Amino acid sequence: MSKTILAVDDSATIRQMVTFTLQAAGFDVIEAKDGQDALTKLTQPLSMVVTDLNMPTMDGIGLIKRVRADPAFKYVPIVVLTTESEPAKKQEARAAGATAWIVKPFRPEQLVSVVQKVLG
């Protein structure tokens, strides 16, 4: 059974790049345009969430907190994929429940490597 990853980013280009990269590595990918959209897609088992931080409607921190509050998704790894490199933002994301952090722009092999490492 292949693993399903929810890719959340307000940039369609970034979503397409993440989706293409992860599908090429053998993962199923569901796309969401922001945190609110992502919450509507939390209806099936997920192996991981990859999310941006800066998004309209609901940002990545809000999404992480909501995912962690849902018993069905409490232990799903969450990788933050963002342009933010501020230590304070990183700490805020970790405190909310983020598992790993990748700074944009990213290399496709870097994304696959982090995803595979986190999924073990």
Kinemage of the C-alpha trace (Angstrom):
@kinemage 1
@onewidth
@group {chain A} dominant
@subgroup {mainchain}
@vectorlist {calphas} color= white
{ca met a 1} P 0.000 0.000 0.000
{ca ser a 2} L 1.484 3.349 -0.962
{ca lys a 3} L 1.750 6.178 1.520
{ca thr a 4} L -0.452 9.263 1.127
{ca ile a 5} L 0.934 12.743 1.737
{ca leu a 6} L -1.129 15.940 2.036
{ca ala a 7} L 0.733 18.840 0.351
{ca val a 8} L -0.476 22.261 1.537
{ca asp a 9} L 0.715 25.495 -0.103
{ca asp a 10} L -1.036 28.590 -1.438
{ca ser a 11} L 1.308 28.551 -4.456
{ca ala a 12} L 0.008 26.255 -7.208
{ca thr a 13} L 3.548 26.051 -8.614
{ca ile a 14} L 4.988 24.810 -5.311
{ca arg a 15} L 2.110 22.330 -4.889
{ca gln a 16} L 2.747 20.963 -8.394
{ca met a 17} L 6.476 20.656 -7.722
{ca val a 18} L 5.911 18.867 -4.387
{ca thr a 19} L 3.281 16.593 -5.947
{ca phe a 20} L 5.438 15.731 -8.964
{ca thr a 21} L 8.501 15.078 -6.766
{ca leu a 22} L 6.674 12.881 -4.264
{ca gln a 23} L 4.682 10.964 -6.889
{ca ala a 24} L 7.930 10.222 -8.730
{ca ala a 25} L 9.227 8.764 -5.447
{ca gly a 26} L 6.165 6.493 -5.222
{ca phe a 27} L 3.853 8.432 -2.896
{ca asp a 28} L 0.192 9.341 -3.391
{ca val a 29} L -0.362 13.083 -2.965
{ca ile a 30} L -3.436 15.127 -2.081
{ca glu a 31} L -3.152 18.889 -2.631
{ca ala a 32} L -4.666 21.709 -0.557
{ca lys a 33} L -4.379 25.452 -1.212
{ca asp a 34} L -4.323 26.579 2.442
{ca gly a 35} L -4.875 25.338 5.978
{ca gln a 36} L -8.668 25.559 5.768
{ca asp a 37} L -8.722 23.568 2.522
{ca ala a 38} L -6.371 21.014 4.107
{ca leu a 39} L -8.757 20.460 7.024
{ca thr a 40} L -11.539 19.517 4.595
{ca lys a 41} L -9.247 16.831 3.167
{ca leu a 42} L -8.480 15.161 6.504
{ca thr a 43} L -11.023 12.448 5.763
{ca gln a 44} L -8.760 9.500 5.021
{ca pro a 45} L -5.633 8.029 6.585
{ca leu a 46} L -2.507 10.070 5.851
{ca ser a 47} L 1.149 9.158 6.207
{ca met a 48} L 2.348 12.774 6.366
{ca val a 49} L 1.467 16.448 5.927
{ca val a 50} L 3.858 18.813 4.092
{ca thr a 51} L 2.791 22.415 4.685
{ca asp a 52} L 3.831 25.981 4.021
{ca leu a 53} L 3.607 28.460 6.916
{ca asn a 54} L 2.524 31.701 5.232
{ca met a 55} L -0.895 31.123 3.658
{ca pro a 56} L -4.206 33.008 3.546
{ca thr a 57} L -7.352 31.784 5.367
{ca met a 58} L -5.394 29.554 7.763
{ca asp a 59} L -1.615 29.581 8.076
{ca gly a 60} L 0.644 26.588 8.649
{ca ile a 61} L 0.881 27.058 12.424
{ca gly a 62} L -2.916 27.075 12.704
{ca leu a 63} L -3.101 23.971 10.531
{ca ile a 64} L -0.466 22.130 12.594
{ca lys a 65} L -2.372 22.904 15.811
{ca arg a 66} L -5.672 21.699 14.309
{ca val a 67} L -4.108 18.500 12.941
{ca arg a 68} L -2.492 17.770 16.323
{ca ala a 69} L -5.843 18.349 18.060
{ca asp a 70} L -7.539 15.660 15.926
{ca pro a 71} L -7.082 12.221 17.566
{ca ala a 72} L -7.015 10.501 14.147
{ca phe a 73} L -4.060 12.626 12.964
{ca lys a 74} L -2.328 13.433 16.255
{ca tyr a 75} L 0.781 11.377 15.413
{ca val a 76} L 0.978 12.028 11.653
{ca pro a 77} L 4.386 13.592 10.857
{ca ile a 78} L 4.217 17.214 9.681
{ca val a 79} L 7.016 18.679 7.557
{ca val a 80} L 7.102 22.456 7.215
{ca leu a 81} L 8.201 23.630 3.734
{ca thr a 82} L 8.626 27.402 3.875
{ca thr a 83} L 10.681 30.465 2.961
{ca glu a 84} L 10.836 31.280 6.693
{ca ser a 85} L 14.231 30.702 8.251
{ca glu a 86} L 13.724 32.672 11.469
{ca pro a 87} L 14.603 30.592 14.553
{ca ala a 88} L 11.528 32.009 16.354
{ca lys a 89} L 9.208 30.764 13.579
{ca lys a 90} L 10.920 27.383 13.619
{ca gln a 91} L 10.448 27.188 17.394
{ca glu a 92} L 6.781 28.197 17.068
{ca ala a 93} L 6.205 25.463 14.477
{ca arg a 94} L 7.971 22.852 16.630
{ca ala a 95} L 5.943 23.911 19.668
{ca ala a 96} L 2.762 23.508 17.590
{ca gly a 97} L 3.839 19.985 16.631
{ca ala a 98} L 5.944 20.168 13.450
{ca thr a 99} L 8.242 17.195 12.898
{ca ala a 100} L 10.759 18.607 10.378
{ca trp a 101} L 11.627 21.805 8.508
{ca ile a 102} L 12.733 22.462 4.902
{ca val a 103} L 13.526 25.968 3.638
{ca lys a 104} L 12.433 27.003 0.120
{ca pro a 105} L 13.740 26.948 -2.465
{ca phe a 106} L 14.283 23.220 -2.024
{ca arg a 107} L 15.881 20.544 -4.161
{ca pro a 108} L 13.539 17.676 -5.084
{ca glu a 109} L 15.989 15.089 -3.741
{ca gln a 110} L 16.155 17.011 -0.446
{ca leu a 111} L 12.364 16.805 -0.074
{ca val a 112} L 12.308 13.062 -0.851
{ca ser a 113} L 15.192 12.453 1.552
{ca val a 114} L 13.485 14.265 4.445
{ca val a 115} L 10.133 12.560 3.757
{ca gln a 116} L 11.737 9.096 3.643
{ca lys a 117} L 13.775 9.798 6.788
{ca val a 118} L 10.736 11.034 8.739
{ca leu a 119} L 8.575 8.108 7.585
{ca gly a 120} L 11.379 5.721 8.532
